[in-house]
Amino acid sequence: MSTYGSVVFATANTAQTTYGCNTRAAQFAKFTNDGFLGGKTSYTGGPSCTGARQAGLAYNIGKLAPGNTGSATFAVGFERVQAINYLGTTQTGYYRSVWPTISEQVDFFLGDYNNALAQSHSFDALVRSKATSVSSSWGSAYADILEASVRQAFAASEVTVCAC
């Protein structure tokens, strides 16, 4: 991980979403006792949530009957305005040319989550299928290695544009 930039924790800003900024123990106690955290409006972090204080997000999915499930989508990301310095010219992530603010980035990500998840499952299945077809005896082990390698190659890639 880079030593500069900002970690982004996000979820949809709904009536069921709450946030908190306190010690880990206080956050846990608040959530387990009340089922929510204190804040109800959008929170952008900042100096008040440093040191021993921890940021927390909660999404109230309500009371569920046995056997029923609920879900919420949370995003964890890393934002760098200046991704790299290439030959004296600052470059920023390409995505910032389309979604310049963190709010726009999060809104798109959460809105496109189901589509991205479906595409990633499809891609994972294709990689596994191609890799296992190489050999009936060791194809599965090869697929495990190939899946991890593909993820690392994607994670190491970053498309940038001039931030001029």
C-alpha positions, 0 to 999 in steps of 0.5 A: 500500500502506498504511504500517501493518500486516504482510505475510503470506507463507504456505504449507501447514505440511507435512513438505515445508515449510521456512522460513529467516531469513537474508540473501538470499544465504544463503537462496539458497545453502541452497536451491540446495545442499540443496533446503530451508531450515533451519526445519521448524516454523511460523514467525511472523516477528518481530524476528529477520527484519528488516534484511538478514535475509530470510524465506523459504519452501520446499516440497519437491516432490521430484525430477521426471522430465523432462516431469513437473511439481509445484506448491505454493501460496504466499500473500502477503497484507497484514494490518491489524487497524485497517483505517480510522478512520471518524468516530472509530470503528476499523473492521477487515476483515469477514473478521476477524469470521469468521477472527480470527487470521492462522493461521485466515485462511491455513488458509481461504485455502489450503483454498479456493484451488482453488475461488477460482481456478476462480471467478476464471477463470470471472469473468475469462472472463465479463468478457472475453466481454462486453467483446469482444462490444461490437465485432469491431474493438476489442472485444479492446482494450476487454476488456484495459482492462475486465479491468484496471479491474475488478481495480483496483475490486475491489482498492480495495474493503474491507468493514469492521466496527466493531472496538468 
